[in-house]
Amino acid sequence: MLKSIQWLLKDIVDLIYPRTCAACFDAKPVQDGIFCISCLSELPETNYHLIEGNPFEIHFWGRVPLQAGAAFLFFVPDGRTQTLLHNIKYRSRSDFARTIGEFYGSRLKHAPRFRGLDMIIPVPLHWKKEHTRGFNQSAEFGKGLAESMSLVFLKNGLTRTRYTDTQTKKSRAERVSNLKDAFVVTDSDKLRGKHILLVDDVLTTGATLESCALALLQVEGVKVSMATIACGRL
């Protein structure tokens, strides 16, 4: 009875305030709380979570000893993924990031290569940037994953110690140098011996994820896997 009332109220709210699709931002009927039927059928999914030695993992060979790595979507300029990420970051739709985490987490949960995880830690923003934006999109994505996968979520497992320049126009080597010693583990005791899923919104050069992973791997017994909302054609 209670659930029926909740669904009825949800339908009334949707009628008065139609939900917008995260990928096209049109007011259309959405599936799974975030994508319209058209976008859901055309999302450029990678399916990397099903493939051992996928391009995401190969990207880190010789840099980070990953257990597993995957991205939900391919990043295509001017495509649905770019619109989705733009809506999250610049329209302050943190709810989109969290719902995507729940959506993707339901897939990772059943992927053999992502079993045995203990906790999820997001790539942190410097406190100044998070204060300005109002949220950390990687943390919201991680919360959704943790809820869907029934894992511990440790938002402050890593701390960003320095406010670094924007990475957008830097080469990979410049990004790595810019991020050297920028991340530290907050509490080693909580992480010792754990298999951690490190999450971020987008994989580009991988310099940020690499720097975070290397900080985590300094803790005894830690193993690291990675997941992002999107990645380029690696």
LINQUI-V323422 format. One record per residue. N is the residue number from 1. PSI is psi as a letter, one per 20 degrees, with the letter a starting at -180 (none if undefined). Layout:
BEGIN
N:PSI ; N:PSI
END
This chain:
BEGIN
1:g ; 2:g ; 3:h ; 4:g ; 5:g ; 6:g ; 7:h ; 8:g ; 9:h ; 10:g ; 11:h ; 12:g ; 13:g ; 14:h ; 15:g ; 16:g ; 17:n ; 18:p ; 19:q ; 20:q ; 21:p ; 22:h ; 23:h ; 24:i ; 25:k ; 26:q ; 27:n ; 28:r ; 29:p ; 30:q ; 31:q ; 32:k ; 33:j ; 34:h ; 35:q ; 36:r ; 37:g ; 38:g ; 39:h ; 40:h ; 41:i ; 42:j ; 43:p ; 44:m ; 45:q ; 46:h ; 47:k ; 48:h ; 49:i ; 50:i ; 51:o ; 52:p ; 53:k ; 54:r ; 55:h ; 56:g ; 57:g ; 58:h ; 59:h ; 60:j ; 61:p ; 62:i ; 63:g ; 64:p ; 65:n ; 66:q ; 67:g ; 68:q ; 69:q ; 70:q ; 71:q ; 72:g ; 73:q ; 74:q ; 75:o ; 76:o ; 77:p ; 78:j ; 79:a ; 80:h ; 81:g ; 82:g ; 83:g ; 84:g ; 85:h ; 86:g ; 87:h ; 88:g ; 89:h ; 90:i ; 91:j ; 92:k ; 93:m ; 94:h ; 95:h ; 96:g ; 97:g ; 98:g ; 99:h ; 100:h ; 101:g ; 102:g ; 103:g ; 104:h ; 105:h ; 106:h ; 107:g ; 108:h ; 109:h ; 110:j ; 111:o ; 112:h ; 113:i ; 114:k ; 115:q ; 116:j ; 117:q ; 118:h ; 119:r ; 120:p ; 121:p ; 122:q ; 123:p ; 124:q ; 125:q ; 126:q ; 127:h ; 128:g ; 129:g ; 130:h ; 131:g ; 132:g ; 133:h ; 134:i ; 135:r ; 136:o ; 137:h ; 138:h ; 139:g ; 140:g ; 141:g ; 142:h ; 143:g ; 144:g ; 145:g ; 146:g ; 147:g ; 148:h ; 149:j ; 150:l ; 151:q ; 152:p ; 153:p ; 154:n ; 155:g ; 156:k ; 157:h ; 158:q ; 159:p ; 160:o ; 161:i ; 162:q ; 163:o ; 164:q ; 165:r ; 166:q ; 167:i ; 168:g ; 169:j ; 170:q ; 171:r ; 172:g ; 173:g ; 174:h ; 175:g ; 176:g ; 177:g ; 178:h ; 179:j ; 180:p ; 181:k ; 182:i ; 183:p ; 184:q ; 185:p ; 186:g ; 187:n ; 188:h ; 189:h ; 190:h ; 191:i ; 192:p ; 193:j ; 194:q ; 195:o ; 196:p ; 197:o ; 198:p ; 199:q ; 200:r ; 201:g ; 202:p ; 203:o ; 204:e ; 205:h ; 206:j ; 207:g ; 208:g ; 209:h ; 210:g ; 211:g ; 212:g ; 213:g ; 214:h ; 215:g ; 216:h ; 217:i ; 218:i ; 219:p ; 220:p ; 221:j ; 222:p ; 223:q ; 224:p ; 225:r ; 226:q ; 227:q ; 228:r ; 229:g ; 230:r ; 231:q ; 232:a ; 233:n ; 234:none
END
